[in-house]
């Protein structure tokens, strides 16, 4: 049996070599079809990996609470005045954090985030940057590793001590060639003692822009209690705040312009925190806990909805689903090339059967059976299909690399995509080569020998 297969394979190769150009043109549909499928699957896999990387940055089990401008509702009377007075809200504070930690189940970690833009100064060097107030759980939530030094201790947080953990780029800028642990750096008007250095976190520009995250390597982290006590606490109204708001803190200022008077609302950020990050024990609880947090905060804020709750996993899952659908559509369109290539193989093989009637008749006359004739032409179709599949795989890998460099889109060619594409090419060779082979085997040897 093996000898028969090898013999038919030699005949198929000889037939292809006699018509190299025709065989090449026949295989073009398979070549570009396989190449397109591999390239599309590579783009899809790259997009999926990108979403997974984004989920790791945002945290798969995280629920994020952010303050927003106060939203209120009420009736309007005939004179146009609001029927209900604006309610007071304390804003997002550390008290909210303590309540969530105490009363909400399935909360593994929770951390505040308070961000201020300021200047970092050390040894006559200065640069602008962000100082971030957090607690010791923040680094577990964000999957940050402390390369050297230690995390904030409970005592340092409770006593609001002036200590800091710096990003890797801050270390490179201000502590080049020396160990920063135990040394001081000036943040705004406050001197902080460095107790830890974060491991460098690789962040792409695309992730920074699409997810709205910061370059954490350039940040300095201090306990939130230290930042509120020693740096700035927006929840406390000071004389400077009142003066800055024109004497009516959080109220209205009348602006005169021409003959008309305009009233402008002065909005002041009264939220103590810029963000609350809640990590739940299991992502299955994210949505239900988000609903509990919404009701709880609304009650604590006197029914004022001055916050929004974001579940990153839902957003990223939707993005992943959209990309998956998009890639399925693209792969389906690319697969049409394979079908067209299969039709081309069948068309050429049918023409080849007509051209080789005499050859078929001679083989039958010397003892070849119908199965031998079928195997001969089926092998020839498979040879064209397999050769086109191999060339298409190499071309598809080249396309993937070209797309990654030219369009700056992550592409990943996986062994499964190569196997699938080659398998499809093989199946197309069998399916579209069988009918011409069957037709060749059904020829009458007498009529075949007389054919000119």
SEGU-646539 format. One record per residue (C-alpha): residue number from 0; x, y, z; residue in one letter. Coordinates in Angstrom, 2 decimals, always signed. Last residue first. Layout:
(pt NUM; (X; Y; Z); "A")
...
This chain:
(pt 451; (-7.30; +12.87; -29.20); "X")
(pt 450; (-9.46; +10.37; -27.36); "X")
(pt 449; (-9.36; +6.81; -28.77); "X")
(pt 448; (-7.55; +5.44; -25.69); "X")
(pt 447; (-10.08; +7.10; -23.36); "X")
(pt 446; (-13.01; +5.66; -25.30); "X")
(pt 445; (-11.61; +2.14; -24.82); "X")
(pt 444; (-10.60; +2.83; -21.16); "X")
(pt 443; (-14.14; +3.98; -20.24); "X")
(pt 442; (-13.72; +6.86; -17.81); "X")
(pt 441; (-15.13; +6.48; -14.29); "X")
(pt 440; (-11.73; +6.86; -12.59); "X")
(pt 439; (-11.21; +10.32; -14.04); "X")
(pt 438; (-14.60; +11.47; -12.78); "X")
(pt 437; (-13.82; +10.25; -9.28); "X")
(pt 436; (-10.49; +12.06; -9.31); "X")
(pt 435; (-12.21; +15.27; -10.51); "X")
(pt 434; (-14.78; +14.92; -7.69); "X")
(pt 433; (-12.22; +14.06; -4.98); "X")
(pt 432; (-9.90; +17.01; -5.50); "X")
(pt 431; (-12.26; +19.63; -4.04); "X")
(pt 430; (-12.84; +17.71; -0.83); "X")
(pt 429; (-9.34; +16.25; -0.41); "X")
(pt 428; (-7.44; +19.45; -1.23); "X")
(pt 427; (-9.90; +21.49; +0.85); "X")
(pt 426; (-9.28; +19.17; +3.81); "X")
(pt 425; (-5.52; +19.67; +3.52); "X")
(pt 424; (-5.84; +23.45; +3.31); "X")
(pt 423; (-8.10; +23.39; +6.38); "X")
(pt 422; (-5.56; +21.30; +8.26); "X")
(pt 421; (-2.75; +23.69; +7.31); "X")
(pt 420; (-4.76; +26.65; +8.59); "X")
(pt 419; (-5.77; +24.89; +11.81); "X")
(pt 418; (-2.24; +23.63; +12.53); "X")
(pt 417; (-0.70; +27.06; +11.91); "X")
(pt 416; (-3.32; +28.73; +14.12); "X")
(pt 415; (-2.73; +26.11; +16.83); "X")
(pt 414; (+1.03; +26.66; +16.75); "X")
(pt 413; (+0.41; +30.32; +17.67); "X")
(pt 412; (+1.33; +33.42; +15.66); "X")
(pt 411; (+1.05; +36.43; +17.97); "X")
(pt 410; (+0.38; +39.93; +16.60); "X")
(pt 409; (+0.54; +43.17; +18.61); "X")
(pt 408; (-0.52; +46.11; +16.46); "X")
(pt 407; (+2.03; +48.83; +15.67); "X")
(pt 406; (+0.55; +49.23; +12.16); "X")
(pt 405; (+3.84; +48.86; +10.25); "X")
(pt 404; (+5.84; +46.72; +12.67); "X")
(pt 403; (+3.10; +44.38; +13.83); "X")
(pt 402; (+1.54; +44.18; +10.37); "X")
(pt 401; (+4.88; +43.22; +8.79); "X")
(pt 400; (+5.48; +40.51; +11.41); "X")
(pt 399; (+2.02; +39.06; +10.84); "X")
(pt 398; (+2.39; +39.20; +7.05); "X")
(pt 397; (+5.69; +37.27; +7.28); "X")
(pt 396; (+4.00; +34.62; +9.41); "X")
(pt 395; (+1.18; +34.43; +6.84); "X")
(pt 394; (+3.70; +34.09; +3.98); "X")
(pt 393; (+5.41; +31.16; +5.72); "X")
(pt 392; (+2.06; +29.49; +6.38); "X")
(pt 391; (+0.85; +30.22; +2.84); "X")
(pt 390; (+3.94; +28.54; +1.32); "X")
(pt 389; (+3.21; +25.43; +3.38); "X")
(pt 388; (-0.50; +25.52; +2.51); "X")
(pt 387; (+0.18; +26.02; -1.21); "X")
(pt 386; (+2.44; +22.96; -1.18); "X")
(pt 385; (-0.24; +21.01; +0.70); "X")
(pt 384; (-2.98; +22.01; -1.75); "X")
(pt 383; (-0.95; +21.28; -4.89); "X")
(pt 382; (+0.18; +17.93; -3.49); "X")
(pt 381; (-3.37; +17.15; -2.34); "X")
(pt 380; (-4.74; +17.74; -5.84); "X")
(pt 379; (-2.05; +15.46; -7.32); "X")
(pt 378; (-2.72; +12.81; -4.70); "X")
(pt 377; (-6.43; +12.90; -5.56); "X")
(pt 376; (-5.55; +12.51; -9.24); "X")
(pt 375; (-3.45; +9.39; -8.67); "X")
(pt 374; (-5.64; +7.95; -5.92); "X")
(pt 373; (-8.70; +8.05; -8.15); "X")
(pt 372; (-6.79; +6.36; -10.98); "X")
(pt 371; (-5.53; +3.67; -8.62); "X")
(pt 370; (-9.02; +3.15; -7.17); "X")
(pt 369; (-10.38; +2.66; -10.68); "X")
(pt 368; (-7.89; -0.16; -11.27); "X")
(pt 367; (-4.65; -0.02; -13.23); "X")
(pt 366; (-4.05; -3.17; -15.32); "X")
(pt 365; (-2.09; -2.17; -18.45); "X")
(pt 364; (-5.23; -0.96; -20.24); "X")
(pt 363; (-6.29; +1.16; -17.27); "X")
(pt 362; (-2.97; +3.00; -17.31); "X")
(pt 361; (-3.19; +3.53; -21.08); "X")
(pt 360; (-6.77; +4.83; -20.84); "X")
(pt 359; (-5.88; +7.32; -18.10); "X")
(pt 358; (-2.92; +8.60; -20.17); "X")
(pt 357; (-5.22; +8.94; -23.21); "X")
(pt 356; (-7.79; +10.89; -21.19); "X")
(pt 355; (-5.08; +13.26; -19.91); "X")
(pt 354; (-6.34; +16.60; -21.21); "X")
(pt 353; (-9.89; +15.95; -19.99); "X")
(pt 352; (-8.63; +14.96; -16.51); "X")
(pt 351; (-6.40; +18.06; -16.38); "X")
(pt 350; (-9.39; +20.30; -17.08); "X")
(pt 349; (-11.22; +18.70; -14.17); "X")
(pt 348; (-8.07; +19.14; -12.04); "X")
(pt 347; (-7.90; +22.81; -12.99); "X")
(pt 346; (-11.50; +23.46; -11.95); "X")
(pt 345; (-11.23; +21.44; -8.75); "X")
(pt 344; (-8.08; +23.27; -7.70); "X")
(pt 343; (-9.66; +26.63; -8.48); "X")
(pt 342; (-12.73; +25.71; -6.44); "X")
(pt 341; (-10.41; +24.91; -3.54); "X")
(pt 340; (-8.65; +28.26; -3.92); "X")
(pt 339; (-12.01; +30.04; -3.86); "X")
(pt 338; (-12.83; +28.14; -0.67); "X")
(pt 337; (-9.47; +29.11; +0.82); "X")
(pt 336; (-9.96; +32.74; -0.18); "X")
(pt 335; (-13.34; +32.68; +1.55); "X")
(pt 334; (-11.44; +31.82; +4.73); "X")
(pt 333; (-10.11; +35.40; +4.85); "X")
(pt 332; (-13.67; +36.73; +5.12); "X")
(pt 331; (-14.34; +34.30; +7.94); "X")
(pt 330; (-11.09; +35.28; +9.65); "X")
(pt 329; (-12.08; +38.96; +9.48); "X")
(pt 328; (-15.54; +38.26; +10.89); "X")
(pt 327; (-14.12; +36.09; +13.66); "X")
(pt 326; (-11.56; +38.82; +14.42); "X")
(pt 325; (-14.27; +41.47; +14.82); "X")
(pt 324; (-16.34; +39.18; +17.03); "X")
(pt 323; (-13.30; +38.52; +19.24); "X")
(pt 322; (-12.45; +42.23; +19.38); "X")
(pt 321; (-15.96; +43.07; +20.54); "X")
(pt 320; (-15.92; +40.26; +23.11); "X")
(pt 319; (-12.56; +41.42; +24.47); "X")
(pt 318; (-13.82; +44.99; +24.77); "X")
(pt 317; (-16.92; +43.74; +26.58); "X")
(pt 316; (-14.74; +41.69; +28.92); "X")
(pt 315; (-12.53; +44.74; +29.45); "X")
(pt 314; (-15.45; +46.90; +30.52); "X")
(pt 313; (-16.93; +44.18; +32.71); "X")
(pt 312; (-13.56; +43.42; +34.32); "X")
(pt 311; (-12.99; +47.11; +35.01); "X")
(pt 310; (-16.05; +47.37; +37.32); "X")
(pt 309; (-16.54; +51.12; +37.74); "X")
(pt 308; (-18.52; +52.84; +40.47); "X")
(pt 307; (-19.36; +56.52; +40.18); "X")
(pt 306; (-19.52; +59.14; +42.89); "X")
(pt 305; (-21.38; +62.34; +43.75); "X")
(pt 304; (-24.80; +60.69; +43.87); "X")
(pt 303; (-26.26; +62.66; +46.76); "X")
(pt 302; (-28.70; +60.52; +48.75); "X")
(pt 301; (-27.29; +61.86; +52.03); "X")
(pt 300; (-23.70; +60.81; +51.19); "X")
(pt 299; (-23.69; +57.82; +53.57); "X")
(pt 298; (-26.93; +56.50; +52.04); "X")
(pt 297; (-25.63; +56.92; +48.51); "X")
(pt 296; (-22.38; +55.28; +49.59); "X")
(pt 295; (-24.16; +52.17; +50.86); "X")
(pt 294; (-26.48; +51.82; +47.89); "X")
(pt 293; (-23.60; +52.09; +45.41); "X")
(pt 292; (-21.35; +49.81; +47.45); "X")
(pt 291; (-24.02; +47.10; +47.50); "X")
(pt 290; (-24.44; +47.38; +43.72); "X")
(pt 289; (-20.66; +47.15; +43.18); "X")
(pt 288; (-20.62; +44.13; +45.51); "X")
(pt 287; (-23.14; +42.37; +43.26); "X")
(pt 286; (-21.14; +43.18; +40.12); "X")
(pt 285; (-17.75; +42.14; +41.50); "X")
(pt 284; (-18.89; +38.97; +43.28); "X")
(pt 283; (-17.98; +36.57; +40.45); "X")
(pt 282; (-14.54; +38.25; +40.32); "X")
(pt 281; (-13.64; +36.47; +43.56); "X")
(pt 280; (-12.10; +37.75; +46.80); "X")
(pt 279; (-12.98; +41.36; +46.04); "X")
(pt 278; (-10.45; +44.15; +45.55); "X")
(pt 277; (-11.76; +47.63; +46.29); "X")
(pt 276; (-9.96; +50.68; +44.93); "X")
(pt 275; (-11.16; +54.02; +46.26); "X")
(pt 274; (-10.27; +57.04; +44.17); "X")
(pt 273; (-9.50; +60.73; +44.30); "X")
(pt 272; (-10.05; +60.95; +48.04); "X")
(pt 271; (-10.97; +63.87; +50.31); "X")
(pt 270; (-13.69; +64.99; +47.97); "X")
(pt 269; (-14.54; +68.70; +48.23); "X")
(pt 268; (-13.39; +69.53; +44.72); "X")
(pt 267; (-14.72; +73.05; +44.34); "X")
(pt 266; (-17.27; +74.11; +41.73); "X")
(pt 265; (-17.89; +77.82; +41.34); "X")
(pt 264; (-21.17; +78.16; +39.46); "X")
(pt 263; (-21.23; +81.14; +37.14); "X")
(pt 262; (-23.87; +83.80; +37.03); "X")
(pt 261; (-23.76; +86.19; +34.14); "X")
(pt 260; (-24.82; +89.81; +34.18); "X")
(pt 259; (-25.69; +91.54; +31.00); "X")
(pt 258; (-24.84; +95.02; +29.72); "X")
(pt 257; (-21.19; +94.21; +28.96); "X")
(pt 256; (-19.73; +91.35; +31.00); "X")
(pt 255; (-20.10; +91.33; +34.75); "X")
(pt 254; (-19.36; +88.03; +36.50); "X")
(pt 253; (-21.38; +87.10; +39.58); "X")
(pt 252; (-19.78; +84.32; +41.68); "X")
(pt 251; (-21.85; +81.46; +43.06); "X")
(pt 250; (-21.20; +79.17; +45.98); "X")
(pt 249; (-18.58; +76.49; +46.75); "X")
(pt 248; (-16.69; +78.87; +48.96); "X")
(pt 247; (-18.21; +82.31; +48.62); "X")
(pt 246; (-15.46; +84.83; +49.34); "X")
(pt 245; (-14.17; +84.85; +45.79); "X")
(pt 244; (-13.39; +81.13; +45.63); "X")
(pt 243; (-9.67; +81.66; +46.19); "X")
(pt 242; (-10.36; +83.63; +49.35); "X")
(pt 241; (-12.47; +80.81; +50.74); "X")
(pt 240; (-9.86; +78.20; +49.87); "X")
(pt 239; (-7.11; +80.33; +51.40); "X")
(pt 238; (-9.16; +80.67; +54.59); "X")
(pt 237; (-9.31; +76.89; +54.85); "X")
(pt 236; (-12.07; +74.37; +54.21); "X")
(pt 235; (-11.00; +70.86; +55.18); "X")
(pt 234; (-12.19; +68.01; +52.93); "X")
(pt 233; (-9.49; +68.90; +50.40); "X")
(pt 232; (-6.76; +67.74; +52.77); "X")
(pt 231; (-3.26; +68.80; +51.76); "X")
(pt 230; (+0.34; +67.92; +52.62); "X")
(pt 229; (+1.01; +67.09; +56.29); "X")
(pt 228; (-2.26; +65.67; +57.55); "X")
(pt 227; (-3.91; +64.47; +54.34); "X")
(pt 226; (-0.64; +63.27; +52.75); "X")
(pt 225; (+0.48; +61.54; +55.93); "X")
(pt 224; (-2.87; +59.78; +56.35); "X")
(pt 223; (-2.73; +58.64; +52.71); "X")
(pt 222; (+0.64; +57.00; +53.40); "X")
(pt 221; (+3.22; +58.08; +50.82); "X")
(pt 220; (+3.84; +57.06; +47.22); "X")
(pt 219; (+6.17; +58.84; +44.80); "X")
(pt 218; (+5.34; +58.47; +41.13); "X")
(pt 217; (+7.47; +58.24; +37.95); "X")
(pt 216; (+7.42; +54.44; +37.70); "X")
(pt 215; (+3.64; +54.52; +38.09); "X")
(pt 214; (+3.22; +55.87; +34.56); "X")
(pt 213; (-0.39; +56.81; +35.01); "X")
(pt 212; (-3.54; +55.03; +33.93); "X")
(pt 211; (-6.23; +56.31; +31.58); "X")
(pt 210; (-6.86; +52.82; +30.24); "X")
(pt 209; (-6.53; +53.69; +26.55); "X")
(pt 208; (-3.72; +56.24; +26.95); "X")
(pt 207; (-1.45; +54.41; +29.40); "X")
(pt 206; (-2.18; +51.09; +27.71); "X")
(pt 205; (-1.23; +52.48; +24.29); "X")
(pt 204; (+1.95; +54.07; +25.65); "X")
(pt 203; (+3.01; +50.65; +26.89); "X")
(pt 202; (+3.71; +50.04; +30.55); "X")
(pt 201; (+6.48; +47.89; +32.00); "X")
(pt 200; (+6.49; +48.17; +35.78); "X")
(pt 199; (+9.90; +48.74; +37.36); "X")
(pt 198; (+10.12; +47.22; +40.83); "X")
(pt 197; (+9.12; +49.67; +43.51); "X")
(pt 196; (+11.63; +51.23; +45.90); "X")
(pt 195; (+11.08; +51.34; +49.68); "X")
(pt 194; (+11.67; +53.28; +52.90); "X")
(pt 193; (+12.51; +56.70; +51.44); "X")
(pt 192; (+12.33; +59.41; +54.10); "X")
(pt 191; (+10.13; +62.34; +53.08); "X")
(pt 190; (+10.81; +66.08; +53.31); "X")
(pt 189; (+7.68; +68.16; +52.81); "X")
(pt 188; (+7.45; +71.49; +51.02); "X")
(pt 187; (+6.54; +69.96; +47.64); "X")
(pt 186; (+8.07; +66.51; +47.88); "X")
(pt 185; (+11.64; +66.78; +49.15); "X")
(pt 184; (+13.65; +63.55; +49.08); "X")
(pt 183; (+15.35; +61.88; +52.03); "X")
(pt 182; (+17.71; +58.93; +52.36); "X")
(pt 181; (+16.97; +55.80; +54.42); "X")
(pt 180; (+16.68; +53.54; +51.39); "X")
(pt 179; (+17.87; +55.47; +48.30); "X")
(pt 178; (+20.91; +53.22; +47.71); "X")
(pt 177; (+23.36; +55.02; +45.48); "X")
(pt 176; (+24.52; +55.14; +41.85); "X")
(pt 175; (+21.68; +57.33; +40.61); "X")
(pt 174; (+19.41; +58.40; +43.47); "X")
(pt 173; (+17.41; +61.30; +41.99); "X")
(pt 172; (+16.63; +60.32; +38.40); "X")
(pt 171; (+17.12; +56.54; +38.54); "X")
(pt 170; (+15.25; +56.30; +41.84); "X")
(pt 169; (+12.39; +58.36; +40.45); "X")
(pt 168; (+12.33; +56.03; +37.43); "X")
(pt 167; (+11.95; +53.00; +39.71); "X")
(pt 166; (+9.01; +54.45; +41.60); "X")
(pt 165; (+9.38; +55.69; +45.18); "X")
(pt 164; (+8.01; +54.48; +48.51); "X")
(pt 163; (+7.74; +57.31; +51.00); "X")
(pt 162; (+7.90; +58.22; +54.67); "X")
(pt 161; (+6.75; +61.34; +56.56); "X")
(pt 160; (+4.92; +59.56; +59.41); "X")
(pt 159; (+1.13; +59.79; +59.57); "X")
(pt 158; (+1.10; +58.18; +63.04); "X")
(pt 157; (-1.49; +55.56; +62.02); "X")
(pt 156; (+0.14; +54.89; +58.66); "X")
(pt 155; (+3.69; +54.64; +60.04); "X")
(pt 154; (+2.44; +52.44; +62.88); "X")
(pt 153; (+0.59; +50.11; +60.51); "X")
(pt 152; (+3.76; +49.66; +58.45); "X")
(pt 151; (+4.27; +50.97; +54.92); "X")
(pt 150; (+6.00; +48.43; +52.66); "X")
(pt 149; (+9.70; +47.68; +52.98); "X")
(pt 148; (+13.06; +48.21; +51.31); "X")
(pt 147; (+14.08; +46.94; +47.90); "X")
(pt 146; (+12.23; +45.72; +44.81); "X")
(pt 145; (+8.75; +46.26; +46.20); "X")
(pt 144; (+6.48; +44.39; +43.81); "X")
(pt 143; (+3.34; +46.04; +42.52); "X")
(pt 142; (+0.31; +43.86; +41.80); "X")
(pt 141; (-2.08; +46.85; +41.92); "X")
(pt 140; (-4.20; +45.42; +44.73); "X")
(pt 139; (-1.17; +44.10; +46.63); "X")
(pt 138; (+0.57; +47.48; +46.30); "X")
(pt 137; (-2.48; +49.37; +47.55); "X")
(pt 136; (-2.78; +47.25; +50.69); "X")
(pt 135; (-0.14; +49.30; +52.57); "X")
(pt 134; (-2.13; +52.50; +52.25); "X")
(pt 133; (-2.24; +55.16; +49.55); "X")
(pt 132; (-1.48; +58.86; +49.01); "X")
(pt 131; (+0.10; +59.54; +45.64); "X")
(pt 130; (+2.64; +62.25; +44.87); "X")
(pt 129; (+2.72; +63.03; +41.18); "X")
(pt 128; (+5.64; +64.53; +39.36); "X")
(pt 127; (+7.48; +67.69; +38.41); "X")
(pt 126; (+11.25; +67.65; +38.31); "X")
(pt 125; (+13.99; +69.11; +40.41); "X")
(pt 124; (+17.67; +68.49; +40.92); "X")
(pt 123; (+19.70; +70.65; +43.27); "X")
(pt 122; (+20.60; +67.60; +45.38); "X")
(pt 121; (+16.97; +66.50; +45.77); "X")
(pt 120; (+13.67; +68.08; +44.75); "X")
(pt 119; (+10.36; +66.56; +43.61); "X")
(pt 118; (+7.73; +69.06; +42.51); "X")
(pt 117; (+3.94; +68.77; +42.80); "X")
(pt 116; (+0.87; +67.26; +41.17); "X")
(pt 115; (-1.44; +65.76; +43.77); "X")
(pt 114; (-3.08; +62.34; +43.81); "X")
(pt 113; (-5.10; +60.66; +46.54); "X")
(pt 112; (-5.74; +56.93; +46.20); "X")
(pt 111; (-7.52; +54.98; +48.89); "X")
(pt 110; (-7.01; +51.26; +49.42); "X")
(pt 109; (-9.16; +48.18; +49.91); "X")
(pt 108; (-8.16; +44.54; +50.07); "X")
(pt 107; (-10.01; +41.22; +50.30); "X")
(pt 106; (-13.61; +42.46; +50.34); "X")
(pt 105; (-15.93; +39.42; +50.35); "X")
(pt 104; (-18.37; +41.06; +52.78); "X")
(pt 103; (-19.14; +44.79; +53.08); "X")
(pt 102; (-19.57; +46.03; +56.65); "X")
(pt 101; (-16.18; +46.76; +58.19); "X")
(pt 100; (-13.97; +47.37; +55.16); "X")
(pt 99; (-16.70; +49.37; +53.45); "X")
(pt 98; (-17.23; +51.47; +56.57); "X")
(pt 97; (-13.51; +52.13; +56.96); "X")
(pt 96; (-13.17; +53.20; +53.32); "X")
(pt 95; (-16.18; +55.49; +53.55); "X")
(pt 94; (-14.60; +57.10; +56.62); "X")
(pt 93; (-11.47; +57.67; +54.52); "X")
(pt 92; (-13.50; +60.10; +52.45); "X")
(pt 91; (-15.53; +60.43; +49.24); "X")
(pt 90; (-17.67; +63.52; +49.56); "X")
(pt 89; (-19.16; +64.93; +52.76); "X")
(pt 88; (-22.46; +65.43; +50.94); "X")
(pt 87; (-24.92; +68.23; +51.68); "X")
(pt 86; (-28.26; +68.39; +49.91); "X")
(pt 85; (-29.19; +71.10; +47.42); "X")
(pt 84; (-32.54; +72.65; +48.18); "X")
(pt 83; (-35.69; +71.32; +46.64); "X")
(pt 82; (-38.28; +73.21; +44.62); "X")
(pt 81; (-35.75; +74.60; +42.19); "X")
(pt 80; (-36.70; +78.01; +40.96); "X")
(pt 79; (-38.30; +78.50; +37.56); "X")
(pt 78; (-41.10; +80.77; +38.80); "X")
(pt 77; (-43.62; +78.02; +38.12); "X")
(pt 76; (-41.87; +75.51; +40.36); "X")
(pt 75; (-39.08; +73.09; +39.40); "X")
(pt 74; (-38.90; +69.68; +41.07); "X")
(pt 73; (-35.75; +68.00; +42.29); "X")
(pt 72; (-32.60; +66.23; +41.19); "X")
(pt 71; (-28.98; +66.13; +42.29); "X")
(pt 70; (-25.65; +65.17; +40.77); "X")
(pt 69; (-22.47; +66.35; +42.47); "X")
(pt 68; (-19.39; +66.38; +40.30); "X")
(pt 67; (-17.71; +63.01; +40.35); "X")
(pt 66; (-15.77; +60.94; +42.87); "X")
(pt 65; (-14.36; +57.58; +41.77); "X")
(pt 64; (-15.02; +54.10; +43.15); "X")
(pt 63; (-13.14; +51.25; +41.47); "X")
(pt 62; (-14.07; +47.58; +41.83); "X")
(pt 61; (-11.17; +45.19; +41.38); "X")
(pt 60; (-11.16; +41.44; +40.83); "X")
(pt 59; (-9.36; +41.35; +37.47); "X")
(pt 58; (-7.00; +44.16; +38.42); "X")
(pt 57; (-6.51; +47.29; +36.31); "X")
(pt 56; (-3.02; +46.34; +35.14); "X")
(pt 55; (-3.79; +42.62; +34.99); "X")
(pt 54; (-6.96; +43.32; +33.02); "X")
(pt 53; (-4.93; +45.43; +30.60); "X")
(pt 52; (-2.54; +42.52; +30.06); "X")
(pt 51; (-5.51; +40.22; +29.42); "X")
(pt 50; (-6.86; +42.73; +26.89); "X")
(pt 49; (-3.49; +42.88; +25.12); "X")
(pt 48; (-3.26; +39.10; +25.07); "X")
(pt 47; (-6.66; +38.96; +23.38); "X")
(pt 46; (-5.61; +41.57; +20.82); "X")
(pt 45; (-2.45; +39.61; +20.03); "X")
(pt 44; (-4.48; +36.41; +19.62); "X")
(pt 43; (-6.86; +38.18; +17.24); "X")
(pt 42; (-4.04; +39.73; +15.21); "X")
(pt 41; (-2.36; +36.32; +14.91); "X")
(pt 40; (-5.68; +34.73; +13.94); "X")
(pt 39; (-6.04; +37.31; +11.17); "X")
(pt 38; (-2.48; +36.75; +9.93); "X")
(pt 37; (-2.87; +32.96; +9.97); "X")
(pt 36; (-6.20; +33.16; +8.10); "X")
(pt 35; (-4.78; +35.56; +5.52); "X")
(pt 34; (-1.71; +33.41; +4.85); "X")
(pt 33; (-3.85; +30.28; +4.50); "X")
(pt 32; (-6.15; +32.00; +2.01); "X")
(pt 31; (-3.26; +33.66; +0.19); "X")
(pt 30; (-1.53; +30.35; -0.45); "X")
(pt 29; (-4.71; +28.33; -1.07); "X")
(pt 28; (-5.95; +30.80; -3.70); "X")
(pt 27; (-2.47; +30.94; -5.24); "X")
(pt 26; (-2.32; +27.13; -5.57); "X")
(pt 25; (-3.91; +27.06; -9.02); "X")
(pt 24; (-1.57; +29.77; -10.27); "X")
(pt 23; (+1.39; +27.69; -9.11); "X")
(pt 22; (+0.04; +24.50; -10.68); "X")
(pt 21; (-0.57; +26.31; -13.99); "X")
(pt 20; (+2.94; +27.76; -13.95); "X")
(pt 19; (+4.56; +24.43; -13.14); "X")
(pt 18; (+2.75; +22.38; -15.78); "X")
(pt 17; (+5.15; +19.49; -16.47); "X")
(pt 16; (+6.43; +19.72; -12.89); "X")
(pt 15; (+2.88; +19.22; -11.60); "X")
(pt 14; (+2.42; +16.06; -13.65); "X")
(pt 13; (+5.77; +14.68; -12.44); "X")
(pt 12; (+4.81; +15.45; -8.83); "X")
(pt 11; (+1.49; +13.60; -9.28); "X")
(pt 10; (+3.20; +10.59; -10.88); "X")
(pt 9; (+5.73; +10.43; -8.05); "X")
(pt 8; (+2.88; +10.64; -5.50); "X")
(pt 7; (+1.08; +7.82; -7.25); "X")
(pt 6; (+4.18; +5.62; -6.91); "X")
(pt 5; (+4.64; +6.63; -3.26); "X")
(pt 4; (+1.04; +5.70; -2.50); "X")
(pt 3; (+1.38; +2.36; -4.28); "X")
(pt 2; (+4.57; +1.54; -2.37); "X")
(pt 1; (+2.81; +2.38; +0.89); "X")
(pt 0; (+0.00; +0.00; +0.00); "X")
